[in-house]
């Protein structure tokens, strides 16, 4: 089973504990930031990912990080389970999946818009309105400039990719025909 699928299962299990209480879910997510920060420190990240390091040491590190974040007891127990199951190396993916889970429950979906140019606000609003109609969800945009697109834009929403870039059009034209 792929890492992303396993991470989603853990995230959904934790999500099952919050019921419909999105505020509680956000509280859990905020307290998980200490775990993410540990993975961001190279030495600690190596310790947490290493198969040679005993689970008890990993658990001690995690409990310390969660204490610093004043984490809910449920989150502490959740990570104890993750450590015991030998999946702590997947913590960043599990946390990201839990964040996606909360967004889905809240009705909002993140979209990344890459463009070769800076969008005007009216253009971005029109695009957002069209995408919300298409996906039947509230969309939250993040933007990035990508000069390699040459013109146009690309939108990434979950597993979907909408490509209106000049780069992709030119690539299609240069491919040999299979007629």
N, C-alpha and C positions, 0 to 999 in steps of 0.2 A: 504494500500500500504506500502511496506517495506521501511525502512529508506534509504537503498542503492539506491532503484529505485527513490525515491523522490530527493535524493541528485544528482543523475545523471541528472534528469530533470532540476534542477537549473543550474548545471554545463553546460549542453548543451545550455541552454538559454543564459548564459553569453558567451559561445563559439560562439553563433550565432552573437554576437555583434562584434567579432574580425574578422569575415570573414576568409580570408586565411592568415591573418597577425599573424603568430606564435610569432613574436617578441613582438607584442603588448600583446598577451596572456601571455607570460612569464613576461612581465612588470606588468600585472594585478596580476598574481600569486605571484610575489615578494611582491607586496604591501599588499597582503592578509596575509602575514606572521605575521603582527602585531595582527591580529584577532586570529590566532593560538596561539600566545604567551599569549594572554589574557586567552584563555582556559587552558593554561598550569599553570596559577597562580590559586591555589585552590579556594581562596575567589572570584576572578572574575569569574572563571568557574562556581561556584555555582550560582552567581548572574545572569549570562547569561542564565543558564539552568532553573532557578526557574520560575515557573508559577506565583508566588506571586509578583515578581518584575515587576513594570510598564515598558511597552515598551519604554517609554521616557527615563528612566534611562539606559536601555540596549543600546538604540540608542546613548546616550551621551557617554557611555563607548567605543562603537565601533567607533564612529566618532573621539574620541581622539586617539585611537589606529591607525586608518587609517591616521589621520593627521601626527602622528609621522613617519609613513611610507611614507609620501608624496604621498598617493594613488591618482590614477586617479579619477576624478569625477564620472566616470561610475561605478567604484568599490564601491564608497561611496553610490551611488544611489542603486546599486545592494543589498548591505547589508541593506539599509533602507527597501527595499522590503522584504528581508528575515525576518527582525524583524517584520514588519507590518503583515506578513503572519503567525507569531508565530512559525517560523522554525529556529530561531537563535541557538537553542540547537544542530542543525544539521550542524552548520558551519564547524566543522572539516571534516565531511564526504563530504560536498559540495566542500570544497577546495581540498580534496584528489581526488574527482571525476573530478574536473576541471583539476587537474594535469594529471590524466589519459587521459582525453579528449585531452589535448595538446600533450601528447605522441602519441596517436593514429593519430592525425593530422600530426604529424611530422614523422610518419611511424615507430617509435620505440616503443617497448613493453618491460616492465620490467619483468624480470624473477628472481626468487629466487632459487638458487641451494643449497640444503642442502646435505651435504655428511659426511660420517664417517671419511673421510681422506681429506687431502689437495690435490686439483687437481694440476697436472702439467699444465703449460701454454698451451702446445700442446694439451693436453686432453680437456681443456676448450675451446680452439679454434675449435677443431673438433666437440664438442658438440654444440657450438654456431652455427656453419655452418649447422649442421643437423636440429637444431630447426628453424633456419631462413628459411630453405627450407620447412620444415613441416608447419610452420605458415605463410609463405609468408610475413614476416615482419622482420625489423631490431630488434635484441634482445639486450637489455642491461642487463648484469648480475650483481647480487649482490650474494655474497657467505656467507654461514654460516656452521660452523662445528656442527654436531649433532652426538655424540657418540652413542646415542640410536638406530641409524639406523643399527649398527653393521658392515655394509659394504655396498657398493653401494652408490646410491644417489637418491634424489627426486627433481624434478623440478616443480615449481609452476609458471604458466604463466596465468594471468587473472583467469578465472574459471577452467582452465585445470590443472590437476595433473598427472605428469608422475613419476611413482614410480618403481625404479629399486633397491630398498633397500633390503638387506638381512632380515631385520626385517619383512617386509611385506611378503616375501617368506616363512619365518618360520611360520608366523601367518596363512598363507593359509594351510600349512601342518598340523597344529594342529587343524584346524577346522574339525568337523566330516563330513564325506561324506554324501550327500543326495541322494545317488543312491538307 
